[in-house]
């Protein structure tokens, strides 16, 4: 099983309706091929982890990389893993605007709550740093 973590930038700021549409399609497509993960949006920046069967994760990442709605797709890590960290999520997703949590609007707090169960310290650090950078933006 593979896990890929990447970051990218949207060509234009996407509104909530566009983001929800992308998420709906992604969840359906990912579930169909056994890919799970987490997507966090900060402004125009996306940080996403994909995990699942090797070929399917590679295909999903390839499709994402070719999507004209964003650029500067940078693979931060790719590794073989034994177990899923996001097995229950077709695609977990948060933006500041969509978070229905007690401290709604605090991206760092939202991300901390989402990644609390993650044991991989490198993956946790990537999401924490992303949240800190984009919470200030």
N, C-alpha and C positions, 0 to 999 in steps of 0.2 A: 504494500500500500504506500502511496506517495502523499506527501504534504508539500504544497507550494505556497509561499508567502510572497506577495508582490504589492507594489505601490504604483499608482498611475494618476494622471491629471486629466480631468474632463476638459474638452475644448471650450465648452461654455458651462456656466453654472446651470445645473439642472434643478427644476422646481420639484416640489414634493410629488406631484402627479407623475412626472417623468421618472423619478427615482422609484416610486411604487410600481410603475409599469415594468421597469427593468427588473426589479426584484421579483415580481410575480412570474415573469418569464424565466428568470434564472432559477427560481425555486422549482418550477415545473421541470425544466430541462435537467437540472442537476439531480433531482430526485429520480428521474427516469434512468440515469446512468450510475447511481449510487455515489454521487459526490456531495459532500457536506462541507460546511465551513462557516466563516464569519466575515462580514463586510462592515467596515466602519467608514463613514463619510465625514470629512472635515472640510467644509467649503467646497472647492473643486477637486480636492484630493481624495483618493480612495486607497484604503489599505484592506487587503483581502487575503484570507487563507482558504485554500481549497484542499480537501483531502479525500482520498478514496482509491479505487483501483488505479494502478499505474497508467494504463492506456486512457482511461476516462478522464483522469485529472489532466493529463497531457493534452487531450483533445479540448477540454473546456478552457484550459489556459491558452491554447493556440487560438481558439475562437475569440476569446477576450482580447488577446494581443492584436488581432486583426480588426477589431471594432473601431470604426472611424470616430466614434463619439469621444474617444480619449486618446492621449498620446503619452509618451515617456513611460511606457510600461517597463518597470524594472523588477526583475525577479530578485527578491532579497534572500530567499533560501529555497532549497529543494532538498528533501531528504526522504529516505525510506523510513516508515514508521510501522510499528506493530499494531497500535491501537489508535482509534480516532479520539480526538479531543472534542469534536463537535458532532458526535454521532447522532444526537437527537435533533439536529438542525439541518433542514434542507439548505438553508442559508440564514444564519443569524444576521441581523442587520440593525444598525442604529445610526441615526443622525441626531444632532442636537434638537432639531425641530420635531422629530418623530418619537422621541423618548418619553414614554409615559411612566416616569419614575419620580419618587419624592423630590429629588434635586434636579428636576427637568431643566435642561439647558446647560448643565455642567458636564461637558464631554468627558473630562478626566474621571469624574465619579462614575459616569455611566459605563465607560470602558473598564474601569476597575471592577465593577460588579460583574460585567460580562466575562472577564477573563479570570475571575477568582478561582474557578475550578482547574485552570490550566497549570500543570506541573512543569512544563517546558519553560525554563527561565528566559531563554533567548526569545521565544515567541512572546512571552509576557512583556519583556522589555521593549520589543518592537511596537506593540500596541500601546503601551504606556507612554513611550516617547512620542508616538504619533498623536495621541490624545493631548499631551502637554503642549506640543507645538501648535496644533490646530485649535485648541481651546483659547489660546492667546490671540489667534488671528481674527 
